[in-house]
Amino acid sequence: MLGHTLLRVTIGLLFVVSGIRKIMNPDAVTGMLGNLGFPIAPFFAWILILSEAIFGALILVGYKVKYTAWPIAFVLLIAEILVVIPNGGIGSSNSFFHLIGIAGLITIALTGPGKWALTRK
């Protein structure tokens, strides 16, 4: 069970830090999404930013991980399909990072948060 806690805390920190960095420079996220052709890029940029920060924090503390892990897994999947594969291919290290993150999030969602979590599901 300590392995689950370590996985949850590590992935939660990863997304909290990433979300905070994006909050510090939302124009970069908006520009990236605009370059990808997203309509209303500023709206989707804030959805991405807040998803990473909020769901990352919820995963970090172990709150309802059965539900909070899926939105971030979806964000990683979209990033993999729209950004990583077209620019580096599925064999790139960036692709493996996304795929490992997706697998970790699905593991957290299916097996629970481990010890020292706010909720057990």
Secondary structure by P-SEA (a helix, b strand, c coil): caaaaaaaaaaaaaaaaaaaaaaacaaaaaaaaaaacccaaaaaaaaaaaaaaaaaaaaaaccccccaaaaaaaaaaaaaacccccccccccaaaaaaaaaaaaaaaaaaccccccccccc
